Amino acid sequence: MLSIFRIVVTIVYSILVCIFGCIWCLFSPRNPRHVATFGHLFGRLSPLFGLKVEIRKPAGAENYPNAIYIANHQNNYDMITAAKVVQPTTVTVGKKTLLWVPFFGLLYWLTGNLLIDRDNRNKAHGTINQLIDQFKKKKISFWMFPEGTRSRGRGLLPFKTGAFHAAMAAGVPIIPIVVSNTHDKIKLNRLHNGLVIIEMLPPIDTAAFADQSVRKLATHCRELMMEKLAELNAEVAAREAAGEK
């Protein structure tokens, strides 16, 4: 019964947010500030699923300059966990097929997110150039999942290099975001599903890798995120074992 209640409320809430969001965005379409606004609204669903989400940011994170945020991509629950920490004027880079998701696809485009064709290498390369152009024109950051797909409990998958090519070419920092494990954590018929910790790491200066390969930068970021992910997972396990809900 609890699972049915959660599913119904989620569907109704999501449709209402998408309809309201599309109307709202028509007054300033493709404004990058919309992404954080509606991302945080979807993040409000986390208590419905019995999750306590704890967010950690470095001091001054609200005043960071243009950057590329990279995060681990686990499953569809990223919409109610990772979405809570999206910074204002940050847009995401997603698959072009998202546009065909009923209600959500139109909102995703209207809020200013960037859609790419991952099956076309020439277009993907053109996307990197678009990112660089955007950085030069306005106050905007990009959120990317360097794994390229959902990990679904397989750990932190190997990183693709697109985000790192763009960051080095534009001369902007990389800011890693790590979300503790949510794979098999959320049971729809269970009232309390425990703790999820989201931590934003300090910016990584890409200029320090100017005389090295993009792959070295990607490897460095992945190693930092793997270490932090293991640390967060251990903390969550310890706190939940101590009885924290």
N, C-alpha and C positions, 0 to 999 in steps of 0.2 A: 504493500500500500504506500509506503514511504517513497519508494522508487517512482511509482506512478505520479505521486504528488510533485516530486522534484522535476520530473520530465515535463509535466504539464505546465508548471510555473515557469520553467526555463524557456519553453517554447513561446508561451504567451508574452513573457517579459522581453525576450529577444525580438519578437515581431514588433512589439510596441516601440522598443528602442530604435529599431531599424526604420520604422515608418516615421517616427518623430524626428529621428536623425536626418533622414533624407529631406524632410521639409525644412528643418533648421539649416541644413547645409546649402539649400538653394539660395539663401540670402548672402552667403559667402562661399561659393563652391570651391573645393580643392584648397581650402585654407588649412595649412598643416597643424594648426592648433586644435582642430577638430579631432584628430586621432587620439590624443591623450584624453580629451573629454569623454569620448564614447568608449575608449578602451577601459577607462576607470569605471564607467557605468556597467560594463560587462563584468569587471572585476568584483562588483558588488554582489555577484551571485555566489561567491565563495562560501559565505556562511550558510547558504541554502544547502550546500553539499557537505556541511559539517566540517568545514576546514577552518582552521585558524591560520591566517597568513601573516607572517612577520616580515616586514620590509626593512632592509638596512641599506643606507646610502652614505657615501663619504661626505664630510662637511663641505658645503659649497656646491653640492651637485646641481642645485637649481640654477646656478650661474655658469655652468659649463658652456664653452663655445661650441660651434659646429663639430660634430663627431659622428662616428659610426659605432652604434651599439650592437654588440653581438651577444646572443643568448643561446642556451641549450634548448633544443626543441624536442619535447617529449611526446605529447599527445594533444587531443582536443581540449584538455583541461588547461592548457596554456592560456586559453581565452579568459579564464577566471583567476589565474594566478599571475603569470608574467605580465598580463595586460595592466595590472595594477601599478606597475612601476614605470610605464611609458612616460617620458618627459615631454612637456609642452614643446611644440614645433618639431617633434620627432615623428616621421612617417615610416611605415614599414614597406618592405619590398616583398611582394608575394607573387604567386603563380597567376598567370592570366586567367586560368580556369576558375579562379575565385569569383570572377565577375558573374558567373552563371549560377551562383548559389542564391536561391530565392531570398529576397529582402536584403540579406547581408551583403551580397555582391555589389549592389548599387551603392549602399552606404560606404562600403570599403573604398570604392572609387571616388565618391563625392567628398569624402573626408581628406583626400589628397594623397592616399597611398599610391605606390608605384607598382604597376603590374608588368611582369616580364614573361617572355616566352622562353622557358628553360630548355625547350627542345631545339631551339634555334641558336646556335653558337654566335652567329653574326649579330643577332638581335640582343643576345646576352652581353656581348662586348659593347654594343651601343648603349646598353643600360648603364654600364660603368661610366661612359662618357656623359650620360645624362646626370648621374650623381655628381660628378665633378663640376658640371655647369651649374647645377643647383647650389652647390656649396659657395660658388663664387658670387651668385646673384643675391642670396638672402640668408636670413637666419633660419637654418634648417638642419636637422640631423636625420640619420637613417638608421632604422632597426633592421638587422638581418640575422637569419639563422644560418650560420656557416656550414652546419651539417648538411643542409639542403633537403632534409626530410626528417620525419619524426623518428626519434630513437626507439620508442616503445620498449623501454627496459633493456636496451642493448648497450647502455653506457653512453659515453660521449663519442659519437661517431667521428671519423676523419673529417677534417674541415676542407671545404672547397675554398679557393683563393680569391674569388671575386671581391668580397668585402675588403680584403687586405690590399688588393690592387688599387681599389678606389681610394682607400684611406691614404696610401702612400702617394698616389698621384695628386690628390687634393691637398696633402699636407695637413690632414686632420687626425686627431687621436682616435684610438680604438678604446671603447669602454666596455669591458666584459660584464655581463649580468648572468648570475648563476642561480638556478632554481633547484632546490632540493628535490629528491625523487618523488614523483607522483604516480609512477607506474604501479598498477595493482594496489594502489593505496586507497582509492576512493571506491567504496561499496555503496551502491545506491540505496540499499535497504538498511544501512547502518547509520545510526543517528550521528555519531561523532567519528570523523575520519582523520583526526589528528592534526599535526602541525606541518606547515610548509614554510620554509625560510627562503626569501629572495634577497640576494646580496649583490649590490652594484660594486664592482671593484674600481680602484682608482684608474684614471686614464693612462693608457700606454702611449708614450710618445713615439710615433712612427718615424720621426726624424732619426732616432737612434738606430734604425735599421736601414738607413739610406744606402749604406755601402754593403748591405747584405741582400739576400734573396727574399722575395715575398713569402716563399714557403717557410723561411726561418721565422718570420714574423707570425705566420699562422701557427706554426708549431709552438712557439713561445706562448701565444695566447691560449692555445689548447691545453698546454701543460699547466698553466696557471688555473684555468677553469676546472681541469680534472682534479687538481689538488684541493681547490675550494669546494667542489662538489662532494668529494669524499669527506671533507671536514664538516660540511653542513649535514650530510646524511648521518654521520656519526653523532652529531649534536642532537638532531631530531630523534634518533633512536634512543639516546640516553634520556632525553627529556620525556619522551613518551613512556619509556620504561619506568620513569619515576612517577608516572601517573598524570602528567600534564596533558590536557585535552586541547 
